[in-house]
Amino acid sequence: VGSGRETYHYVRALIRRDGVTQKTWDLMNKLLEGDGLTSEWALRASLVKAEMLAIDGQSAPAMELLTKMIKNARQNNFQRVLPLALIQRAQLRLDRGDPSGAYADAKESLALYRALGWKRWEPDLYEIRAQCLGRQGHYIEALQTWQEAYQMCESLKLHHRSLHMLLGIAALELRTGNKDALKLAWARIDAFVGAHPDL
């Protein structure tokens, strides 16, 4: 498949297209066993492996690997990889029923991304924070965070993500049982879809 970096990108593309398969596992294991990657790229490859483990339902090994990689990134000052590892662990912690741990990881990741001047991941981190707050029963703060995530997506012209945030707001209103607010949320969604027929 070529160099280590090319294999890394190829595996990621295969996962997006086909999901986790024996082929992706074989490529990933070969990639991590070889010496064609720098330390930072090996760390990136390990993050993909953690994602593969999580997709395969092996959340405990995925969590163990992510925690190890985060420690590695801190020790080696891999500033570009650390926030990515934190957002990945935040999502896994949320999936495993640990909203407080997920919130802490998302908060740290957001601070690191802002220090780097990267805005692309801010809406995703706000989404995780909104989900954490909602699961902890902090509905007003959760709703405000969903709204902020929506505004961020609109400012970045990520309209498909904007719709996702509006759906998050509707799901939260459904959880709270506020029928009037839920009706308004769905009216916003209908209006948004009408204004963006290409979605």
N, C-alpha and C positions, 0 to 999 in steps of 0.2 A: 504494500500500500504506500510505500515511500517513507518519508521521514517520520519521526515521532510526532511532530506537530500535525502533519498531514493525517496521520492515523487518528490522532485525537479528534480533529474536526470531522473526519469520516465517521467515527463511532458516534459522535453526537448527531450527525445527520441521519445515520441509520436508526438511532433510537427514536428520533422525531418521526421518521417514516414508518418504521416497522415495529417499534416498541423494543423491549429487551428480548433478545433471541440468543441462541447458542453462539451464533456468529459474532454478535456484539461482545459476549462474554469472552470468547476466544481471542478476539482482537484486543480487548481491554487487558486481559491477563498477559498477553504477549507484550503489550505496550508498557505495562508497569514492570515487567521482568527485564526489559531491555535497558540500554543505556543511551537511547536516542533523545532523551529529554533532559532539559536543565531542571534544577530543583523546583523552580516555580512552575514549570510546565508539568512536572511529575505531580505536583500538588493539585494542579487543575485536573489532571487525569484522575486522581484519587477522588475528587469531588464528583466527577461523572460516575465513578464506580459506586460512590455512596448513593447517588441518584438511582442507579440501576438496582442496587440492593433494596432501596425503598420501594421502587416499582414492583419488585419481585416479592414484596411483603416481608422482607427481612429488615424491619425497622430498627431492631436492637443493634445488629452489626453495623447498619448505616449510621446510627447515632454514635457508636463507638469510633468509627472511622472519621466522622466529621469532627468529633471532639479532639481526636488526635491531630487532625489536619489543622484545626484552629490553633492548637498549641504550637504546632510546627510553624505556622504563618507568623504567629507573634514572636517566636524566638528568632526567626530569620528576617523579620521586618518586611514580609511580603505584603505591602500595603494595597496592592491591586487585587490580591486574592482573598485576603482576610475578610473584607465586607461581603464578598460573594459566598464564602464559606458560612458566615454568620447568618445570612439570609436563608441559606439552604437549611441550616440547623434550626432556624426559627420556624420554618414551615413544617419540618419534621416534628419538632416539639409540639406544635399546634395540632398536628395530625395524631400525635400520641397522647393528647389530652393534658398538655402542660402549658396553658396559656401564659402563666407568669414567666416561665423560662423563655418562651417564644417572644414575649414582649421585650424582655431584656436583650435578647440577641438582635431583634429588629431595631431597637433603639440604638444599640452600639453600631450596627451596620449603617444606619442612616447617618449617624455622626461622622463615620469614616468616609462615606460617599460624599457628604457635603464638604468635608475637608479636601477631597480630591476634585471637587467641582463637578461631579457627575450627577446629573439629574434623572437619568433614564430609569434608575431603579427606585426612585422616591415613591411613585404611586404604588408599586408592589409592596414596599415596606409599610406604607400607610394602610394598605389593605390588610396586611397581617396584623398590624396594631389594632385596626378596627375590629377584626375577628376576635382578637384576644380580649379586648374590652367587652365585646358583646357576650362572649362566653363567661366572663367574670361578672356579668350582670350590670356593667357600667354602660347602660344603654344610651344615655345622653352624650357621653364622651365618645362612644362608638359611632353614633350617628354623625357627630361633628367631624370625626376622623374620616368616615366614608365620604362626607361632603367635600372635605379638603382633598381627598384622593381624586374625586371626580373633577374638581377644579384644576388640579395638577395635570390630569390627563388632557383636559380641554386646552390648557395653555401650551402643552407639548404636541397638540393636535393628534393625540392617540385616541381617536374616536371609538375604536373597538374596545379599548380599555375603559373609556368613559362609560360605555354601555354596561360593562361588567360592574363598575362601581355603582351605577344606578340599580342594578339587580341586587347588589349587596345591601343597598339601603332598603329595598323592598323586602328582602329576606329578613332583615332586622325588624322592620315594622310588623311583619307577619309573626315573628317570635314574641314581640311585645303585646300583640293582640289589639293594636290600635287600628281599627278598621278604617277610620277616616284618613289617617296618615298613610295607610297601605293603599287606599284608593288614589290618593294624590301621587304616591310613588309610582304607581302603574300608569297614571296619566302622564307623568314626566317621561316614563319609558316609551310610551306610545308616541309622544310628541318628538322625542329624540330620534326614534327609528324613522318616523315620517320625514324628519329633516335630514336624515342620512340614509337614503335608500340603498347606498352602495355597501352597507354593512352586511 
